[in-house]
Structures are given as C-alpha cells and as structure tokens.
Amino acid sequence: MKWLAVLGMSLCLAWINPSYADSDGHRFPMDLDDLGLTQQQLRSIEDAMKEYQQAYRRYHHQSEKTQQDINGLFLAPTFDAESFRAKNMEMERMSIEIRVRLFERLHTILTPEQKRRFIHHMKEWEIE
C-alpha cells in the first residue's frame, strides 16, 4: 500500500502546473501559483518534469518486464525468495532514484521559502 501512495505522489508530481501543456496537449492540474515562481523557475521546473516523465515511462516499461519475471518466479515449482526479493528491490531502487533526481532538481530551483510552501503540496498529495 505504501508503494501505491508513493506512486500516486510521483504521478501527481508529473502533472504539476495547470498553465503548462506538454507536447501531447496534456495539462498539469496541480497548481503551484502560491510558490511565486519566476518565469525562469517555471521553465526549469517544466524541464525537470519532462525529464521525470521520460524516466518514469522507461521505468514503467522496465517494470512490466520485471513483473513478468516475478510472475515466472511465483509460478516455478519451487519459490526462489531471494530472486523474488532482489527483483522487487531493484524496481523500488529505480523508482526511488527517479524521484531523487526530480527532487534534487527542484531543490536547486526553489528558494528556501518556496521549498517550505512546496512541502504542503507534498503532504496534500500523500493524502490523496
């Protein structure tokens, strides 16, 4: 269940700014107007979000392959707990690294006050 909450928060982060539409026309419904972003900050966040979305798409594709491997482990005549654990841990590590890169970029973009305000958005997203 925790994994779903983290995934949900990550997906919410991927749709961050209502005034921005990506090349596919998808709008970002999360409103960060209260952060008082400059145009340069907004462009930098948009770039970070595009990178995040691309990385997450790659992760999703890889996770589908890994899930097939995990299914195969479960269907095997004997259960290999170590392989099962390793495959699941690797997927968690990949997901965490994607989020780390995003938050690392956001950390360099936002001012200390904007970071404090941004935390409130993260709390709201965790609840949803």
Sequence and secondary structure as in RCSB ss.txt:
>XXXX:A:sequence
MKWLAVLGMSLCLAWINPSYADSDGHRFPMDLDDLGLTQQQLRSIEDAMKEYQQAYRRYHHQSEKTQQDINGLFL
APTFDAESFRAKNMEMERMSIEIRVRLFERLHTILTPEQKRRFIHHMKEWEIE
>XXXX:A:secstr
 HHHHHHHHHHHHHS  TT B TT  B     GGG   HHHHHHHHHHHHHHHHHHHHHHHHHHHHHHHHHHHHH
SSS  HHHHHHHHHHHHHHHHHHHHHHHHHHHHHS HHHHHHHHHHHHHHHH 
